Amino acid sequence: MLRAAANYGYLNAKIRALRSRQLSEQDRHFLLAAKELTAFLSYLGTTSYGSYLPDPAKGAPGLPALERQLSRPLMQDYAKVAHSLRGHRERNIIIALFRRFEAENLKLVLRAMSANLGREDVSHLLYPLGRLSDLNWDALWAAKTLPELLAHLRPGVFGQSLAHALPQFEAQGRLFPLEMALDFSCFRYLQEAVQHLGSRHDRRAAEKVLGPYIDILNISWVIRLKTVYGLSPEETVNYTLPEGDLVTLACLSQLARAEDIATFISHLPPVFQQEVHAVNHWQSIGFRLQGWFVKILARVFAGPPFHIGVAIAYLLEKEIELTSLITMLQGRAQNLSVEEIGKKLPEQVTEVAYVQTG
Amino acid sequence: MFRPVKLTRVTIQTPEDQISAVMAVLGDLRLLHLIRVEETHLGRMGYVAHIDTSLLARYDTLLTRVNRLRVDLQPQGPASGISKTPRPDKAVFRLEEECAAIEQEALGPLEQRKGLQNTLSEHQALIGRLQLLVSAGLDLDRLHDLRYVIWYAGLIPEENLERLEMSLDEIHHSLIPLQRKEQRVVLLAIALKEDKEIIQRALKSAFWDPLDLPADLHGTVPAILEQLQQEDKQLENELAGLNGKRDALALKYGVKLQQLREEILLARELLRAQAKFGQIDHSYLLTGWLPLSLFDDLRERIMKASSGKALIDKVDPEDVKEVRSGTLTIPILFNNPVLIRPFERLTTLYGTPSYDEMEPTGFLAITFLLLFGMMFGDVGHGAVLCAVGYVIFKKMYRYFDYGIILMECGVSAMVFGILYGSIFGLENLIPALWMHPMDNIMYFMKISAFLGIIIISVGLVLNLINMVHQHRYTELLSASGLAGALFYWLIAALGIRYFLAGPLSAYEVLFSQIAGGTLLVLMFLQRPIRLLLARQKRAEKTKLLPPGLGITVLESFIEVLDELLRYLANTVSFVRVAAFGLAHAGLFMAVFTLADMVRNAHGGGLLYWITLVLGNIIIIGLEGLVVSIQTIRLEYYEFFSKFFQGGGKPFQPLFKGSEEK
């Protein structure tokens, strides 16, 4: 216990300080209540995101560019959390989570390459990764062909997965297999990082947060692959992630084969069924489950403080906050009503609220 | 040697139909630094650049064809060189014909060889794939004969196997892992033909990498492998035959191809050089810098080639209007003997000398070798440096110059080794013709300082010559000019006098005070007086003391102090020559002491010699590097800083730096 306190004392204090800068219920209220985009941005300027907003005098930026600007605090928090951790094994977990954003930028490199676009053409869509990313982005952007790009990535996390996906990319003539391979490699790296954690206590704490996270991702992916991409059940199952908590492979297989929403919900684990039993839109399932996950994350902060789970929970919570902010921003840009936007947002849970309801 | 090659500005005007002939002459002569006509006053007269792009395109195509043949034939040996530059417009026909003749004979066998190589590599890839299935002992005929079942062989990432199994949960199937390879599983996937689409979709989404076995393979996998390996042997025999043919072709056409390539490159460069020519209607004009000694030859050859239709003219650099106005820089063409030429690299590393200043490479080479030898004097070490330099000179063409420098440094070290009586640190093998540095430390230091005075004095003299050449007479009275030099020599002479014959006499002290004081006053006052004279010349009506005079006096005072202190520091800096010479000898002592300690501790003679050899290697590597750096430092900071201004432009002959070569 003393050792854990010594290891995680500073991190815990740091995270609590960072957490105090998150958007409050009041902030969310005023952001939702903003009548137009200018008012929305004007209020956002009074929050911790204010310093990351572009100068209004320079004109309104495009929505995608604004979204990437707003992701800057999250990227910075990743760096702060990683630097606050003492052991490299613990730091590897944070880096593994961070790799998801590297993967997103790599997808853009691939898309730009296939569309003959340059770095400057898509720079507004890139996550501002900062110094935490150890990939040689200049070399990656300078690569003219896919084999050249793979040669740069080969020694790293993404190289092998991309190499394995290459035959399917060549057979199908589309980037989808490569993009999926990038996602898979992140989660495989994450899984390895969890397994390599020194203490069992830490491993359990990490799995407690990451298990539900992967469950929800898998459910959301199954819904998206079924309803948006129209993929067959056998393809859908193969495009899911391993190492979930409650959602087993067999469960995923049933979900992929469910023909209607009611059957789908009936195949979900009981905990999730409780959350989504009244839902009648595919899309709403994801929003509800995200709300449930927010509660799980809040529970981490109410429990014992000295473990790696706190860091993971904070970063995922911050990521959900960013997603919500972008949802609100897009809703405001599309002039959606407060109710319409609200439906797409996970329930806001503060520690106080959790204690009252829990 | 101490001045660059004397150049002249040449202007050639020729009718359009003679331009190729003129270009051929320029190609032969090569030593012409072209100036872009559009950038001179002639450009303003309407002369514009024009490249014959269609002819250049023909040469580009030709070069691609020749390069392709060279890549396929891989001819060895250097080109024979071009004795006479061809006219680009005429030569292209001959070059195309010659290239076509080689292609006619060579392309057939080369294509056949390439085809055979492809077949062989396909075979080998197939063998590699089949070897993944060999452990299962599959009979492909039986698998092909299956009526209701479809099968696939391929690889999937290990972690996807479980999910693939689950994704096929609803159909009859069998997934048979055969072996593992690089974190992938070699898999035989079997399902009913009616479920073909399902299994295909599932495999595709599990990152399936199919083995792609051709349908015409029959029998068991081991039998197929044996058959393929036999076929491979036959193919390899055929390939060996074609390789022989290729070698014969390379022998027959190798030199010719190299020569063709040289000619094409030369012609392309000539055509590209046209971008610097000027053209009005049917008349071409070109201008550039040429060594003065070549002018008559050039004129004669151009007149002959153009049947007297060309006009050729020369202008002395001093009379060129653009040079006088500073818009055009005269390039510098070094003029050094072979043994000094490699040191040009060290000169240009500091800066390119301008045309009207002393070219310092000769001085640099002499002083460099002298200083290096003094600091690294040892016969054995010098011989090692010589040997290393020779290897570089012979084997590494790119560093050819450094090889020569290393050899020369080696010789210098050997000479000083003889003077110091040192061979690999052993000072009892040969007598010292001059001294053992460790026995004469103070003497060695005095000699170093004296050497410093001589080198700095050479720098000061070179500076005075530059001042006179460049008509900078007003600077003669400055601290860096004649007054400063005289002051330095006065102090140096007094120092030497003191060390040689003891305290100065009263007369000498008085003379020094008067001479030194006068020189100091001159140096302090030269700037303010120049300021006053300049104002007087401009006939400005000002007060008795013009504004800014005080600042000028102060600046002058600081400048003189700074310059004189620098003279002192520069001279003292040369004591390092003795210091490093002594360090070299000191390191030997350390190595010998260490070797003795090792021998006494372990009682082995072998270890003694190993320590000696290793010690010597370390001294050569480490001390050699340090001494080189110190020598360069003395050259640049103590010597060059006295006179070298730089800012010149290197002479670029017509065919230097072709990217294809």
Interface residues (C-beta under 8 A of the other chain):
Chain A: Q160 S161 H164 A165 P167 Q168 A171 Q172 P177 A181 R188 L231 S232 P233 E234 E235 T236 V237 N238 Y239 T240 P242 L249 A250 L252 S253 A256 R257
Chain B: P157 E159 N160 E162 R163 L164 M166 S167 L168 D169 E170 Q183 R184 I198 R201 A202 K204 S205 A206 F207 W208 D209 P210
